[in-house]
Amino acid sequence: MDAEERRRTVLELARHTGSVVVTELAEKLGVSKETVRRDLHAMENRGLLRRTHGGAYPVESAGYETTLAFRTTMHVAEKSRIAAAAGELVGDAETVYVDEGFTPQLIAQALPRERPLTVITSSLATASGLAVSDRITVLLLGGRVRGSTLASVGHWATHMLQGFVIDLAFIGANGISRQYGLTTPDPAVSEVKAQVMRVARRRIFAGVHTKFGAVSFCRFAEAQEFEVIITDTGLPLAEAHRYALLGPQVLRV
């Protein structure tokens, strides 16, 4: 097995299981741990993987995206803290956009229930979870439903958004980078998010630390366009400060 074939195997394993461990890869591939580390370093430089202490996990790209079901199993405690912090920032907003994804679903659960609120979302899961609330009016964007995330995309969704002025938008991304901004693998998803950015008065990004530094295929926003960035303490304080210099308030919870 040459280096390229070995790296393809590593990438397939990472995408299948969600992460890989250096010691396990060395044993499985019959190579030294140092060889595996060199492979992971090379793959990180190509934007395929992100290295962690003792291993790596796959970066979402135009050819690979995790499912909503998988996301519900990863970093759940961190996502729950992020959602709770997001819920405290609604303020006097009367119309709120909640993006697709698992963290936004948790944010939807944290929204205030003591007063009337209109929630716009592309997520079927979020819409069904909020629709039972007496004080929340749910507007579900139309369009093609993506099987991986159970969220709507396409011109019906973007056309609906064009007619709105939204007080506050909670937006997620597959990657956030100081150089490349916020990115997502699917152009159709990117267009929905970009349209939300255009019609929202306030914008808050919410995402776990693993999103930072990751770059996907389609860029839809810049970090400085957000009022607040909410993440967990896995993002180093120094890196949080670098994002804050761009303009947003950065909350590590």
C-alpha positions as CSV (number, residue, x, y, z in Angstrom):
1,M,0.0,0.0,0.0
2,D,1.6,3.3,-1.1
3,A,1.1,6.6,0.7
4,E,-1.8,7.8,-1.4
5,E,-3.7,4.5,-1.1
6,R,-3.0,4.5,2.7
7,R,-4.3,8.0,3.0
8,R,-7.5,7.2,1.0
9,T,-8.0,4.3,3.5
10,V,-7.5,6.7,6.4
11,L,-10.0,9.2,5.0
12,E,-12.6,6.5,4.4
13,L,-12.2,5.2,7.9
14,A,-12.5,8.8,9.4
15,R,-15.6,9.5,7.4
16,H,-17.2,6.2,8.3
17,T,-16.5,6.4,12.1
18,G,-16.3,10.1,12.6
19,S,-12.7,10.1,13.8
20,V,-9.4,8.0,13.8
21,V,-6.8,7.3,16.4
22,V,-3.0,7.2,15.5
23,T,-2.3,4.0,17.5
24,E,-5.2,2.1,16.0
25,L,-4.3,3.2,12.4
26,A,-0.7,2.2,12.8
27,E,-1.8,-1.3,13.9
28,K,-4.4,-1.6,11.2
29,L,-2.2,-0.4,8.4
30,G,0.9,-2.1,9.5
31,V,3.0,1.1,9.7
32,S,4.7,3.1,12.4
33,K,2.9,5.7,14.4
34,E,5.2,8.3,13.0
35,T,4.2,7.4,9.4
36,V,0.5,7.8,10.4
37,R,1.2,11.2,11.9
38,R,2.9,12.3,8.7
39,D,-0.1,11.1,6.8
40,L,-2.5,13.0,9.0
41,H,-0.3,16.1,8.7
42,A,-0.4,15.9,4.9
43,M,-4.1,15.3,4.9
44,E,-4.7,18.2,7.2
45,N,-2.7,20.5,4.8
46,R,-5.0,19.3,2.0
47,G,-8.1,20.3,4.0
48,L,-9.3,16.7,4.4
49,L,-8.8,16.2,8.1
50,R,-8.4,18.1,11.3
51,R,-5.8,16.7,13.7
52,T,-6.5,16.3,17.4
53,H,-4.4,15.0,20.3
54,G,-3.7,11.4,19.2
55,G,-5.9,11.3,16.1
56,A,-8.0,13.3,13.6
57,Y,-11.5,13.8,12.4
58,P,-12.8,14.5,8.8
59,V,-13.5,18.0,7.5
60,E,-16.9,18.3,5.8
61,S,-16.5,19.1,2.1
62,A,-18.4,19.2,-1.2
63,G,-18.1,15.4,-1.3
64,Y,-18.7,14.6,2.4
65,E,-21.1,15.9,5.0
66,T,-22.2,14.3,8.3
67,T,-25.8,13.4,8.8
68,L,-28.1,15.1,11.4
69,A,-28.4,11.8,13.2
70,F,-24.6,11.6,13.6
71,R,-24.4,15.2,14.8
72,T,-26.7,14.4,17.7
73,T,-24.0,12.1,19.1
74,M,-21.1,14.5,19.0
75,H,-20.1,17.1,21.5
76,V,-23.6,17.1,23.0
77,A,-22.7,18.7,26.3
78,E,-20.9,21.6,24.5
79,K,-23.7,22.1,22.1
80,S,-26.2,22.2,25.0
81,R,-24.2,24.9,26.8
82,I,-24.0,26.9,23.5
83,A,-27.7,26.6,23.0
84,A,-28.5,27.8,26.6
85,A,-26.2,30.8,26.1
86,A,-27.9,31.6,22.7
87,G,-31.3,31.5,24.3
88,E,-30.3,34.2,26.7
89,L,-29.5,36.6,23.8
90,V,-32.9,36.7,22.2
91,G,-33.6,40.0,23.9
92,D,-36.7,41.8,22.6
93,A,-36.6,40.1,19.2
94,E,-40.1,39.2,17.9
95,T,-39.0,37.3,14.8
96,V,-36.1,34.7,15.0
97,Y,-34.5,32.6,12.3
98,V,-33.2,29.2,13.5
99,D,-30.9,27.5,11.1
100,E,-30.7,23.8,10.2
101,G,-28.5,21.4,12.3
102,F,-28.5,19.9,15.7
103,T,-27.1,22.9,17.7
104,P,-29.8,25.1,16.2
105,Q,-32.4,22.5,17.3
106,L,-31.1,22.8,20.8
107,I,-31.3,26.6,20.5
108,A,-34.9,26.3,19.4
109,Q,-35.6,24.5,22.7
110,A,-34.0,27.3,24.6
111,L,-36.1,30.1,23.1
112,P,-38.3,32.0,25.5
113,R,-41.8,30.7,25.9
114,E,-43.3,33.4,28.2
115,R,-44.2,35.8,25.3
116,P,-45.3,35.5,21.6
117,L,-42.5,34.8,19.2
118,T,-42.4,34.0,15.5
119,V,-39.7,31.5,14.4
120,I,-38.7,31.0,10.8
121,T,-36.7,27.9,10.0
122,S,-35.6,25.6,7.2
123,S,-35.4,22.6,9.6
124,L,-38.3,20.1,9.7
125,A,-37.1,18.9,13.1
126,T,-37.0,22.4,14.6
127,A,-40.4,23.2,13.1
128,S,-42.1,20.1,14.5
129,G,-40.5,20.7,17.9
130,L,-41.7,24.3,18.2
131,A,-45.2,23.9,16.6
132,V,-46.7,22.5,19.8
133,S,-45.9,25.7,21.7
134,D,-49.0,28.0,22.2
135,R,-46.9,31.2,22.1
136,I,-44.6,30.4,19.1
137,T,-45.7,30.8,15.5
138,V,-43.6,28.7,13.2
139,L,-42.9,29.5,9.5
140,L,-41.3,26.6,7.7
141,L,-39.4,27.5,4.5
142,G,-40.5,25.6,1.5
143,G,-38.3,23.8,-1.0
144,R,-36.4,20.6,-1.6
145,V,-35.8,18.7,1.6
146,R,-32.2,17.4,2.1
147,G,-32.2,13.9,3.4
148,S,-29.0,14.3,5.4
149,T,-30.2,17.3,7.5
150,L,-34.0,17.3,7.0
151,A,-33.9,20.9,6.0
152,S,-35.3,22.7,3.0
153,V,-33.3,24.5,0.3
154,G,-33.8,25.9,-3.2
155,H,-35.5,28.9,-4.8
156,W,-38.7,28.5,-2.8
157,A,-36.8,28.9,0.4
158,T,-34.7,31.9,-0.7
159,H,-37.8,33.6,-2.3
160,M,-39.7,33.3,1.0
161,L,-36.8,34.8,2.9
162,Q,-36.6,37.8,0.5
163,G,-40.0,39.0,1.8
164,F,-38.9,39.1,5.5
165,V,-37.1,41.4,7.8
166,I,-35.9,39.2,10.7
167,D,-35.0,40.6,14.0
168,L,-32.4,37.9,15.0
169,A,-30.9,34.9,13.1
170,F,-29.1,32.0,14.8
171,I,-26.8,30.7,12.1
172,G,-24.6,27.6,11.9
173,A,-21.8,26.6,9.5
174,N,-19.7,23.6,8.7
175,G,-16.6,25.7,9.1
176,I,-15.6,29.2,10.3
177,S,-12.2,30.7,9.4
178,R,-10.8,34.2,9.9
179,Q,-9.4,34.0,6.4
180,Y,-12.3,32.3,4.5
181,G,-15.3,33.2,6.6
182,L,-18.2,30.8,7.2
183,T,-18.5,27.9,4.8
184,T,-20.8,25.0,4.0
185,P,-20.4,22.1,1.5
186,D,-23.7,22.5,-0.4
187,P,-24.3,25.5,-2.7
188,A,-28.0,25.3,-2.1
189,V,-27.5,25.5,1.6
190,S,-25.1,28.3,1.2
191,E,-27.6,30.4,-0.7
192,V,-30.3,30.0,2.0
193,K,-27.8,31.0,4.7
194,A,-26.6,34.0,2.6
195,Q,-30.2,35.2,2.1
196,V,-30.8,35.0,5.9
197,M,-27.6,37.1,6.4
198,R,-29.1,39.7,4.1
199,V,-32.5,40.0,5.8
200,A,-31.5,39.7,9.5
201,R,-31.0,42.7,11.6
202,R,-28.9,40.8,14.2
203,R,-26.8,37.7,13.4
204,I,-25.4,35.2,15.9
205,F,-23.1,32.3,15.0
206,A,-23.3,29.2,17.3
207,G,-21.0,26.3,16.8
208,V,-18.6,24.0,18.7
209,H,-14.8,24.6,18.7
210,T,-14.2,21.9,16.0
211,K,-15.8,24.3,13.4
212,F,-13.1,26.8,13.8
213,G,-10.3,26.7,11.3
214,A,-12.3,24.3,9.1
215,V,-13.0,25.4,5.5
216,S,-15.7,23.9,3.3
217,F,-16.7,24.5,-0.3
218,C,-19.2,27.4,-0.3
219,R,-18.6,30.7,1.5
220,F,-21.7,32.6,2.6
221,A,-20.6,35.1,5.3
222,E,-17.6,36.8,7.0
223,A,-17.0,36.5,10.7
224,Q,-17.2,40.3,11.1
225,E,-20.8,40.3,10.0
226,F,-21.9,38.7,13.3
227,E,-22.9,40.4,16.5
228,V,-21.9,37.4,18.6
229,I,-20.0,34.2,18.2
230,I,-20.9,31.5,20.7
231,T,-18.7,28.4,21.1
232,D,-17.3,26.2,23.8
233,T,-14.1,26.4,25.9
234,G,-12.4,24.0,23.5
235,L,-11.6,27.1,21.4
236,P,-8.3,28.5,22.8
237,L,-8.7,31.8,24.5
238,A,-6.0,33.4,22.2
239,E,-7.9,32.2,19.1
240,A,-11.2,33.6,20.5
241,H,-9.4,36.9,21.0
242,R,-8.4,36.9,17.3
243,Y,-12.0,36.5,16.2
244,A,-13.1,39.2,18.6
245,L,-10.6,41.6,17.0
246,L,-12.7,41.3,13.8
247,G,-15.7,42.8,15.6
248,P,-18.0,40.1,17.1
249,Q,-18.3,39.4,20.8
250,V,-17.0,35.9,21.4
251,L,-18.6,33.8,24.1
252,R,-16.8,30.6,25.3
253,V,-19.2,28.6,27.4
